[in-house]
Structures are given as C-alpha cells and as structure tokens.
C-alpha cells in the first residue's frame, strides 16, 4: 500500500528531457515508482494530475528564510510557488556563529554558536515550517562573531578561530559559506581572507555563493575577484542574484555572461542564480559610503548625526541627485519606526512629507529615523538585461523570505519576488518563449540541487525524497505586485514535502513537514 499515488499527469522529471504521461507513487517519504501506468498500485491517497505537470519540488536557489518560522510556519509565500526547499543563510548573513551584540537577524533569542545548535534548537523546541531549508554559514556572521563590525584585516589567531567555527558548521552539515561583499562586515574582508576560508569549504565540497562587491559599474572586477577566490581555493563559487543594477551599464548583459563563461572555461567551477524582476531590494544604508558602515547599519545612522554627516549625504547624492533617480527608490520596510513612508518613493517622502527636493538629505533623514533599518525596493535594472540573463543557464532564486499569506502576519511590504519568483519565471518562459516547460523545470529542480549538492532531491526517480510539485503549465503565474505584494501565486495544484501532502487542490493543508537539511558526505 502506497501513501500517495499521483495519477494522469505529464511527468517532467527534472532532467530537462521531454515530459511523458504517467503516475508517481510515494511511500514513507520517498518516491517508490514513476511509470507510465501504476493503476495496479493501491494508495491511501490518490491525487489527480490530469492536465498538469508532475515535477520535482521546486528549489529556491537563494532565500533568506533563516528564522521566519518564528513568525509563521506556513511558508505560504514559497509553498504556493511550488517551492519545497530553500537555500538560506545567504549574502553573508546567518544566525550562526555569532555573538549576540553582533546579531544580523531580527530575533536575538535565536543567536546560535553553531549550525548544529541552531538545528537542534529548532528540532527540540517544537517549531515547524512547511518547506525545507538548506542552510549556509554566512561569512559576515562568522567575521562579526569573531571581531565584530570593524574595518580591518583579521589577525592570524582570528583567522584560525574563523576556520575552526566554519569547519564545525560544515562538519555538522552546513552546505557552504555565503559572502555578502556589499554589506558590512563582509566588505571589510580582502580576497586573501575570503580565499583562505573558501579553502575550508572546498574540503567539504560546499558552495560559496557571493553577493559580489559590485553588480553595476565595477561588475567585471567583482567577477574577477570571485573567480580568483575559486581559483585559489578550488571551491565551487556562485554569483548570487545576477544583475546589472546601474543605468550606466545597462545593455552589457551579454558581455557579463560571456565573462562568467570564460571563467568557467578557465577551470573555475562557477554558477549563478537570478530573480525575474527589474527591481532589487535591500537596506537604504547600502547607498552610504563604505567607511560610514563601520559598525553596521545603526552605526551609519549614528554617523549621520555626527560631524561627518555632510560627507555621508554627498555619498548618497551620487545615487539620488534628481527627482527621476529618487523615484526609483520605494520604501518597503520602516522597521516599525515610520509607517507613513512605507509604500512611498523617496521622491514622495522628500517632496510631500519632508517638503524638500534635496533627495539625498531626505534619504539621510530616513536612515536616521529608522536607525538604519529601512529597506527599499530599487528599480535599477533593465528588462532587456534581465531577459537576457534569464535565457541563459541560471538558477532561479527569490532573494526573499518564507512569509504567511495573511498580511496581518507579515511585518513589512516586501518585494513581490517573495511571493512570485518561480511562477513569474514560468510565465516569462511561456510567454516570451525563453525555454520549454521541461527546461524551466530543470532550472528550478535538478540544477539548483546539483549546485548546492542535494543528492536525494531535484529529480523524479525511484528512491529520491518525495518532494513533488504538481502544477498547471498554462496558468501558473504570480499575483504579487509591488504595491500589493502579499498575494499568493496561482497554478500550483498539489505539493508534497518529504512525502507529506502540504498542498491539495491549490489549498495548503495543516501539515508542516519541512526540516533543516544537513549535507552528508
């Protein structure tokens, strides 16, 4: 007796080969059969997949859901996209290993000395979530946990401590080390430091995803640095959320992709992911000079109240020098400190609330009033570049958190990518003829599984873990919009996570079968 049999769908097994009509059987958390006709099998639950694609559960290549189970365990923003596993701990930030005063996550109660402590606290504390997480150790958290947010090289003793902590996490099953080189304290590290730590990751065949130092004017140099880290360490390196985020370099997507391909041809193992939107989302302090971020976001806000305030404002002015540029910045999170500005552009805040046309000074006021915790959506990419990158062999990552479908449970007005990344990819693949549905499935299943090293997920095959998504290829689409983002996607019919039915007939069940996955040799 099988637990579940999915009948009558077109099976896209995750490899990219043509789909075929057939059935899939699940028992005790694993796929037990996938064939053209399993009508002879009995099951406790029969799922109808007529007119749908039966695919491996989708994998979000780049997520930030580290501790969002504390807010809500439904993971609805991801589950309704068909996502069953997220790769979190990205951009240099993770809840471990860190000292409390250097914490980069919202809930200080969840500061952990190691990945192992983090997972055990989740498993033993009665917490739950609907999708799986494959966690990375954040280099920024690692560095902060040893020396704090200081702009200086690490000493030899500090390096050995960092390597020891990183090795302990990798031994416990962390999937690699993420870099956040546009954020403090990550951008205080030099290539030597990053390469030496990446060498430890290489020992465990982990991945080194990188939010590079530049995704715009200096992207060539940033790719060169990442390639050098891969070359020196031998580790697999990865470009996070590939984009061109400065209008002065729009139109160079083909050049950038060829540069990545040339790095690969040189022998460096390099890959990339992206999200299918033309706006990014991050802290407003990212627009401030690097020196002002020594100490973190709150230190930047404090510096704006000190004697060097005008220097910082002039640095911000290189981004927001006129009304047109200020219109490209949409405030999405005020950390509960200035609700009036959420959903408004920097131009609106400056002109209508602060009654000024000095947009850099208005941005400074926002940073001060929110203590550096304001997050903004930045409309900084071109559609042409985005579609070019999307047509290449990139993974697909939301760069977002797993949130509830209930706006009352969501602490901000997030980027729509939180709720719509994978369906938007399928919509664009379908409407813009980017690739076949089977290839689109591969890009969100076996490709990210291979990138991160997930050996038992990402394919429909006997013996694999039963993470399965059943969706309508003609109707899958996002509903989230920039000014109305907390809207669940459509077109996913059934979702199975670790053999348990997480969604049936387009409605989430009460089952929360997600877990923190550990990498094994």
N, C-alpha and C positions, 0 to 999 in steps of 0.2 A: 504493500500500500504506500503510494507516494503521498507526500504532504500537499503538493500543488502540481497540477499539470496545466500548462498554458497551451491552448489549442487554437489552430487555424490561422496563426499569424505568419508573416513573412520574416524569417529569421535572418537578421544581419549580425553575423557572429563576432564582429569587431575587427576582423582582419582586412576589411575593405572589399572582399570578394562578393560577387552578386548574391543577393538575398534569395532564399528558397522557402517555399511554403512548408511548414512543419510544426511540430509540437516540441515543447520543452518540459521536462519533469524535474521536480525538486524534492529532495528528502534530506532531513537532518542538516539543513544549512548548505547543502551542495547540489550542484546540477548532476543528476543521475543519468539523464539521457537527453539527446537532442536529435530528433529524426523526422523523417517525412510523415510518418503516421504512427503515433503512440496510442491509438484508440484502444488497444488491449490493456493499457495500464489503468488501474483504478487509483483514485486520489480522494483525499479528504476535501480538497477544494479544486474546482475546475474554473479556470479563468478564460474567458472568450477573448481572443485577439484578432478576430476577423477584421480585415481592413487595416490592420496595424502592423508596425514593425516591432519585432521582439529583439531586443538588443541587450548587450551587457549594461549594467548600471553605469550611468554617466559619471565621469570623474572630473571634478573641478580642479584644474591644474594649479590654480593659485587662489587661495582663500585665506580669510582672517577670522575663522570661527573658533579660535583657540578656546575661549571660555564663554561663548554665547549660550551654552546650555544652562548657564546660571540665570539668564534672563528668561529663556523659554526653550524647552527641549524638543519642540515640534520640528525645528529646522525647516519650516514650511517654505521659506523663500527658495530653498535649494531642492527640497523633495518635489515640489510642483514643477520644477525644471527637469525632473528625471534623474537628478544627481543622487548618487548613493555613497560617494566617497569624496572628501575634500582633502587637498594638500594644504595644510595650515602651518602657522609659525613662520610666515613669510616676511620679506622686506626687513630682515634683521631683528624682528621682534617675536619673542615667545615668552610664556610665563615662567620660564626656567632657562638657565640657572641664574637667579637674580637676588639681590638684596632688596629688602622692602623699600628703602628710600630711593632706589633706582628703578622702581617698577614702571613698565610701559603699558600695563593693562589696567582696565578700569577697576577691577575688584582686587584690592590689595590682599584680601584674605587668601587669594589663590597664588600668592608668591610661593614658588617651589624651588628647592635647591637642586632638583634634577628632574629629568623627564620621567624617570621611574617613580619618583614621589608624586608627580603630577598625575600619572595614570592610576596609581594605586588610590590616590585620594578620590578620584572620580569613581573608580570601581567599588570602593568600600564605603562611599558616602551616600549611596542611594540615589545618585544622579542618573539622568538618562538623556539620550538625544536620538533623533530619528535617522541620522546618517553617520557614516564612518568618518574618522579623521586620521590621516597620516601626517604626523607632526614632524616639523624640522626644528632644530635648535637655532635660535636667532643669534647671529654674531653680535648684533647690538646689545642684546640682553646679556650675552656672555661677557662682552667687554665691560658693560656697565656693572655687572655683578662682581667684577674684579677691581676696576679702577674708577667706576663712575663715569660721568659725562665730561671728561677732561680732554682738552685738545693737546695731546702729547703722545709720543710713542710709548708702547708698553716696555717695561724692563724685561730682562731675561727671566727673572723669577715670576713675573706676572704672566709672561707667555707660557711658561711651564704650567702655571695654575690653570690658565685658559685651556690648554691642551688636555690637561687631566680631566677637567669638567666636561669638555666636549667628548672626550673618549668614553667617559662614563655614560653619557647620554646615548652615544652610538652603540655601545655595548648593550644598553637596555632596549634598543630598538628604534631610536630616532632615525629618520630617513635621510638626514644630511644636515647641512648648515646653510641658512639663508643669509644673504647680505643685503643691507639697506644703505647704500652708499650716497644717497641724497639726504640722509637723516643723521642727526646726532644720536649716538656717538659713532655710528658706522663710518661717517665721512672723515673722522679723525684718524682712521687706520690707513696705513700705507700698503702698497702692493706686497711688500715683504711679509708683513703680518698676516695678510689675507691668504697668501700662498702657503705659509707655514701651517696655518690652521686647516686649509683645504687638503694638505697632505695627510692629515689625520682622517679626514672624511674619505680620502682615497683608500685608506686601509680597510674601510668597511663598504667600499663600492657605493658610497652615498652620493647624493646630488648636491650641487652648490648653486641654487638659484640666486640671481642677483638683480636687485633694483639698482641699476647702474648709476654712476655718478652724474651722468647726463643722458637725457633722452631727447635732446634737441641740438643746440649749437655745437656741442662737443661730443656727439654720439660716437663718432669714429674713434676718438681717443678712449672713450668708455668701453667700446667693444675690444679695442686693443688691450686694455687692462684686464678685462675678463679673460681674453684669450691667453694672456701671459700667466694669469693665475692657474688656468687649466694646464698650460704647458709646463709650468714649474712643478705643480703638484701632481699631475697625472689624473686629477679628479674630473668627473663629469661636471661641466659648467652649463649654466642655463640662463638665458635672457628672460627676465620677468616682464610681463605686460609690455611687449614690444610696441613702440610707438615713436612718432616724431611730434614732440609737444611744443614746438616753437614755429610760429608762422614763417620765420625767416628760412627754415629748412624744409618747408612743405614741398612735395614733389620729388624727394630723394629716396623714396621707399625702395625702389629697385636697386639703387646703389647700396643701401644699408643691408638689404637681404643678400646681395652678392658678397658683401664683406663678411657676413656670417658664414656663407657657404665656403668662402675662401679659407676661413679659419678652420672649418671642418675638413677641407681638403688637406690642410697642413698637418692633420693628425690629432687636433684637439677635439675632444668629444663635447660638442656644443649643441644645444637645442633652444627652443624659445616657445613662449606662450603669449597670448594676447586676449583682449576682450573686444567685441564688435561694436564699439561705441566711439564717438569722436570727442568725448569729454573724459577727462581724468578726474580723480578725487583724492584729495589729501589735505594736510594741515595748511593753514594760511601762512604759518611761520616758514614754510619752505621758500617763500618769496623774500625772506630776510637774508642779509649777509651771513656767511658761514660763521664768522667769529662771534656773532651775536647769539649763536645757538649753543655755545659752550655752556653746558649745564642743563640743556633741554628746553622744551617749549616754555615752561614757566619762567626760566631764566631769561629767555628772549623778551617775554612780556615785562619782566622787571627791568631789563636793559633799556626798554623803550620809555621808562620813567626816570632814566638816569642821564648823565651828562653827554652820552653819545647818541641820544635819541635822533638827532637830525641826520647822523651818518646812516642809521638804520633806515630811516624814511627815504633817504636818497637811494639806498639799495633797492627798496621796494619800488621806487619810482621807475626803475628800469623796466619793470613789468607793467605798471599802471600809470602811464604817462598821459593818457587821454580818456575820454568817455567811452570810446569804442573798445579799448582794452579793458576798462573797468566793467563793461557789460558782459565780458566773457567769464566773470567770476561770480558764481552763485553760491551763497552761503547755505549749507545743508545741516550744520550741527553747531549749536552755540554752547554745548556742554551745560545747558540749563541756566545760562547766565544772562542771555539777552534774547529771549524768544521772538521779539519783534523783528529781528533781522533774518530769521530762518525762512528760506524760500525767496529771498530777495537778492538781487545782484549787488555787487559792490557799488556800482553806479547809483542804484536806487538808495542804498544806505547813505552814501555820501551826499547826494543831492536832496533827498526827501526827508532824511532823518537828521543828518548832521549839518545840512544846509551849506555844503561846500563843494567845490569842484576840484579840490585837491585830493585825488583818489588815493594816492599813496598815504597821505596823512589819515584818511578815513580807514584804510586797512590797518594802520598802526593802532588807531583807536579800538578797532575790533579786537585786535590781538591783546591789547591791554585789558579790555573789559571782560574778555573770556579767559584771561590768564594763559593765553597761548593755545587754548584748546579748540578754537574754531576750525571747523573743517569746511572745505569748499569744493564745489564741482567746477572744474576749469575747462571751458570749451576751447581747446588749444590744438586739436588735430584736424587734418583734412580728411574728408570722406574718401578721396582718391587714394591716399596713402593707406588708410585703414583697409579698404577693399583689396588693395594690392597685397598687403601682408596676410590678409585673410585667405587669399587664394594660394598662399604658399603652405608648406607643411609645418604649421604651428599647432601647438596645443591650444586649448581654449580654457581660460581661467577668468573667474568673475572678479577677482580682487575684492571680494565682498564677504560679508558675514552671513551666517545662517540665522535669519530672523523669523519671527512669527508673521502670520498673515493678518493678525489683528493690529491695526495702527496704534491702539492703546498700549500695546506691549513693546512698541519699537521706540527707542529713546532718541530718534533723530529723523530727518527726512533724507534717507540715503540715496545714493546714486541708483538709477534703475537697474544697473548691472547686478545688484544684489539679488534681484528677483527675475531677471530676464536674460542673462547672458547666453545660456545654451540654446533656449528657444529662438533667440534672435539670430544666433549662428545658423540654425537650421532654416529659419525664414530667409535669411540672405542667401544661403546655399541654394535654396529652392527658387527664389525669385530672381536672383542675379546670376543663376547658372554657375555658381562657383565650383561646385563639385556634386557628385552623385550622393544620394542619401546614404549609401553604404560607406562611402569615403568620409562623409560627415560623421557617421557613427564611429568609424575608426579614430577620427581626430579627437573624440571625447571618451574613448574607451581604451583600446589596446595601446594607442600612442602614449597617453599620459601614464598608463600602467607601466609601460616599458621605461619611460623617462624616470619615474620615481623608484622603480624596482619592485612593483607589486606583481608577484608571480602567480597569484591564485585568483586574480580578478581581471576584468577587462576583456574577457572573451566568453562566448557561449560555447562551452566544451565540457564534456563529462569530467567530473572531478573538481571543476572550478567552484569557488564560492558562489553561492546563489545570490548575487546582486544583479537584478534584471530590471530593465525598463521597457515597458510596452507603450508605444506612442503612435499617434496618427501623423504620418509624414506630411499630409496635406494641410493640417490645421494647427500643428504645433507652432506657437507664437508667444511672444511676451505681451503683457498688458501694462507693465510698469512704464511710467512716463516721468520725465524729470521733475515736474511739479506735482505729480501724483504717483509716487514710486511704490507704495506699499500695496501692490496689486499682484496676485498670484498668476503665474503663467497658465496657458491653456494647451490642450492637445496631448497631455500625458495621461494614459488610461489606467495603467497598473504599475506599481513599483514594489519590488521585493528587495529587502535588505537582509543579508545574512540568513536567507531562507524564510524570512517572516514577511507577511503581507503588510507593507507600510502604506500603500495606497490601492484602493479598489474602485474601479469605475470613476476615476477622476476625483475621488474624495479620500483625504487622508484618514487612516484608521487610528486607533489609540495606541498602536504598537510603537514602541521606541526601541528599535533593535540595533541602533548604531553603537559603535565602540571605537576606542582609540586603538589603532592597529600598530603592531610592533614589527619592525623589519627583522627578518631572521636570515641567517646565512644560507 
